[in-house]
Structures are given as structure tokens and as C-alpha cells.
Amino acid sequence: MTVNTVKPAQGAKALPTARSAAPGKSFAAKSVPRHLARGAIGFGLVIGSIGLVPVAGPATLLAAPLALIAFRGCPTCWMVGLAQTISRGRRERRCADGVCTLAKAHPAAKAADEPTAGIAVPAASR
């Protein structure tokens, strides 16, 4: 059995073989409390619109689509965003030669993302 390999023409760009599904897609919020507030609003709209149908009629179901705005998509998108918000700065994806791994983030990169990066905090209070 022989394997024929084809090299790209000189000057032609080679296409990458491995791509992530959504390289820049992030559902994370600025902070966990802000993300939880969005979830409370979204779930409140869904539960309220369904719960008020016997009292106010089917027109209350029009509030349910507003939950999609609060969730930034579906409830699953909100859950993914919660996981991203909690893990932000703790793990970092590194890709080399088409192989991606999760590794502990560098402390300098984590400090750049924190809102209090320029404020000195005594070690005893951490």
C-alpha cells in the first residue's frame, strides 16, 4: 500500500486542519453575582409567564421570550456562561501543533483580568 502526499503549491497558504467550534464565543459575565442576577431575571420571567397564565390569560406568555435576552440565549447558554464566569482566570486553553490542552493560567494573566489588579492587598487578607 502506498500513500501519496500532496504538497501545496509554492506561495499557497496551507489551511489549518483543526479548528475549534467557536473560538471566541463566551457567555461569561463580568462577575458571578451579575451572572446570577441575569439568571434570576431569566428564570423569573419564564416561571412568572407560565404561572400567570391561569390568572391573566395566555398574553402573559409574551414575557417568556424576554428571558432569552437575560440568558443571552437559552438556559443552557446561561449555565455554560456560569461555568465560564466561575472558571475565568483559573484555566487556560493552550493549542500547539493542532493539540489543545487545559492548563493552569499564569498568575500575570489572571491579575490582568481582575478589576483590582492595580491595588495592593496584604497577603494576610487574601
N, C-alpha and C positions, 0 to 999 in steps of 0.2 A: 504494500500500500504506500503510495506516495502522497505527500501533502504539498500542494502548490501555494506559495505565499505571493501576494501581490503587494509591491511597494507603491506608495503614492508617487505621482509624477513630481519631478523636481519643482519646488516652489509651491506645491499644493499643500494646504493645511490638512493635517490628519484630524478626523473627528474623534472626540473623546468616546471611549467605549462604555464608561459607567457614569451615569448621571443620577443624582438624587431626584426623587419625585417632585419635591417643592423646596428648592434650595433656600429661598428667602422667606418662606411662609411662616409667620409667627402669630399665634393667637394670644401671646402673653400680654399682661397689663403692666403698668408701671410698678404696682405693688400688690401684695396679696390681699390687703383689705379692700383695695379698689376693685380687684377682680371678684372678690366675694360679694361686694356691693352690686356689681353688674349681674352676678348670678342670682342674688336675692330679687333684684328687679325683674329679671327674665322669668324666673320660676314663679314669682308673684303674679306676673301678667298671665302666664299660662294657666295657673291654678285658679286665679280670680276670674278669668274669662270663661272657663268651664264651669266653675262653681256658681257663677251668677246667672247662668242660662235659665234655671227654673224661676228665678226672681225677676230678671229684667228681659228675658227673651233671647233669641239667637243673635241679636245685634251685638251682644257682649263678646261674641267670638271674634269680632273685628279687632279686639285688643291683642289676641294671640300672636298675630304676625309682628307686632311691635317687640315681642320677646326676641325675635331673630336679630333685631338691631342690638339689644342688650347683650345677647350671647355672642355677637359677631359671627353669626351662622346658626348652627343647630346646637342643642345641648351637648352633643359630643364634642363639637368645636370648643365649647366653653370648658369642658373637662380637660381637653388637650392643652388649652391655654392655661388652666390652673396648674397642670403639671409643669409646663414651661416656665410659668412665673415662679413656682417654688424652686425649680432646679436652676434658674438663671444664675450664672456665675459659678456654679458648683461643678458642672461637667462641660466639657468642650469637645466638639467633634473635630477630629483631625483626619484629613484624607491625604494619602500619599500613594502614588502609583496605582490608583483605582481601588485602593483598600481604605475603608473608613473605619475608625475606631473611636470609642469614647474614652476620654482621659480626664483626669482631674485638671481643672482650669488653673492657669498661672495666677498667683496672688496679685500680680500687677494688673492683669486683665480684669480680675474681679473688682479690684479697687477702682478702676476707671469707670465701671458701671454703677457703682454705688453713689447715691446722692450726697453722701457725706465724705467723699474721697479726700477732700482737702482739709478736713477737720481732724485734728489730733485727738485721739481718745486714749486715756490711760489704760494700760494693759489690765489693771485690776478690775475695771468696769466692763470689760469685754466678756 
